[in-house]
Amino acid sequence: MRGTTGLLALLDEVRTGVDVTIGAAGGIGTGRAMAAALVAGAEAVRVGTRLVAAIESIAHPAYVDRLIASSGTTLSSRPNSATDGQSPRTGS
């Protein structure tokens, strides 16, 4: 189930509740968004969709084309059950 708390507010809440390394992911597609997540308490960030169109990506060409042609509205997809949410290339 997806929550309704935004990333920055969630980082603040988690940071005050646990003593572990915190990584942020989701909605980070610019340097400014990365900096905001780090300032909000993340010690690392992960970008994904922003890099799908890179030549090194193993994404299906039709998916890349759809992303490039999109108007900026949200596209949703289901996690790949074969990788259980992990990167197929690195396993992390």
Secondary structure by P-SEA (a helix, b strand, c coil): ccccccaaaaaaaaaaccccbbbbbcccccaaaaaaaaaacccbbbbcccccccccccccaaaaaaaaaccccbbbbccccccccccccccc
